[in-house]
Amino acid sequence: MTKKPFKDASVRSAFEAFPEEARQSLMQMREILFQAANETPGVGNITECLKWGEPSYLPEKSGVGTTVRLAWKQKQPGRVSVFLHCQTNLVERIRGIYPDVFSFEGNRQLSVPVGAPLPEEELQHCFSMALTYHLRKKTG
């Protein structure tokens, strides 16, 4: 997997601030997310920015998908997380599809252990679902 360069220095700095082991997992998640965006019809280019101080990703074209945030939290040091918009049904749907792959918190967070091998195929599917959320709502 080739590493996509950062266009935004503030996003690069956010990644650099993560502990090393968490950063490695989150960087791998970032690559999976860009791969999902590239391979999912309708997504197009995505914007990488900071929201709430965390790396966030959203299709550039309006009405396509919802924001995906990647994070490590000091209060949950043993895991890295994907945060999805809490007013969507995405986490509920992902919980139904992958109940034993991720840990879930509420209706916005799915997590994996820091340093563990990432479930790449499952993450790519989750990212594709988020990045096309509004497109799917329009088509039923």
Order of alpha helices (4+ residues) and beta strands (2+ residues): alpha-alpha-beta-beta-beta-beta-alpha-beta-beta-alpha-alpha
